[in-house]
Amino acid sequence: MKGSKTIVQMSVRERQDILAAVADALETSAQEALIEGNASFAASSGNLALTIRGSVHGLANTDLKAAEFLLQQAMTLIEQFRFRDPRRPETLTLH
């Protein structure tokens, strides 16, 4: 298995793919949150997913600092949702 790459080391296509995967994970988490009655998380997650999707070309091509920041925010949000209940299985939406 190859080592991890930083966002700068990734190709534009790789950056687009990771941004899309993270947006998908945010949308899945938002749907789960709605089912569980957590409208606040659902809104935050859904809005961040929309921001990432709407900006994917600029983020992947030229605005790498913003892409990195949004990816960090997304992963933090997903992690907070996943680990909010200690009885919940530790499965992640993003694989």
C-alpha positions in Angstrom: 0.0 0.0 0.0 1.3 3.5 -0.9 1.8 6.1 1.8 -0.6 8.9 2.4 -0.4 12.0 0.3 -0.9 15.6 1.3 -3.4 17.6 -0.6 -0.6 19.4 -2.4 0.9 16.0 -3.5 -2.4 14.8 -5.0 -3.4 15.2 -8.6 -6.4 17.4 -9.4 -8.4 14.3 -10.0 -7.5 12.8 -6.7 -8.4 16.0 -4.9 -11.8 16.1 -6.7 -12.4 12.5 -5.7 -11.6 13.0 -2.1 -13.7 16.1 -1.9 -16.6 14.3 -3.5 -16.2 11.3 -1.1 -16.2 13.6 1.9 -19.3 15.5 0.6 -21.0 12.1 0.2 -20.1 11.2 3.8 -21.5 14.5 5.1 -24.7 13.9 3.2 -25.1 10.4 4.6 -24.4 11.7 8.1 -27.0 14.4 7.6 -29.6 11.9 6.5 -28.8 9.7 9.6 -29.0 12.8 11.8 -32.5 13.7 10.5 -33.7 10.1 11.2 -32.4 10.5 14.7 -34.0 13.9 15.1 -30.8 15.9 15.2 -31.8 18.7 12.8 -28.9 21.0 13.8 -26.3 18.5 12.8 -28.2 17.6 9.7 -28.3 21.3 8.6 -24.6 21.8 9.4 -23.5 18.7 7.6 -25.7 19.3 4.6 -24.6 22.9 4.2 -20.9 21.9 4.4 -21.5 19.2 1.8 -23.2 21.8 -0.5 -20.3 24.2 0.0 -17.7 21.5 -0.9 -19.7 20.3 -3.9 -20.3 23.9 -5.2 -16.7 24.8 -5.0 -15.0 21.5 -5.9 -13.3 22.8 -9.1 -11.8 25.8 -7.5 -10.8 23.8 -4.4 -9.2 21.0 -6.4 -7.4 23.3 -8.8 -6.2 26.5 -7.1 -7.5 27.0 -3.6 -5.7 24.2 -1.8 -5.6 26.0 1.6 -9.4 26.3 1.5 -9.8 22.7 0.4 -7.6 21.5 3.3 -9.6 23.6 5.7 -12.9 22.4 4.5 -11.7 18.8 4.6 -10.6 19.2 8.2 -13.9 20.8 9.2 -15.8 18.0 7.5 -13.8 15.2 9.1 -14.3 16.9 12.5 -18.0 17.2 12.0 -18.3 13.6 10.9 -16.2 12.4 13.8 -18.3 14.4 16.4 -21.4 12.8 15.0 -20.1 9.3 14.9 -18.7 9.3 18.4 -21.4 11.3 20.2 -22.8 8.1 21.8 -20.4 5.7 23.5 -22.8 2.8 22.9 -22.8 3.5 19.1 -20.6 1.2 17.0 -17.4 2.9 15.9 -18.1 2.7 12.2 -17.3 5.6 10.0 -19.4 6.9 7.1 -16.2 7.6 5.1 -14.4 4.5 4.1 
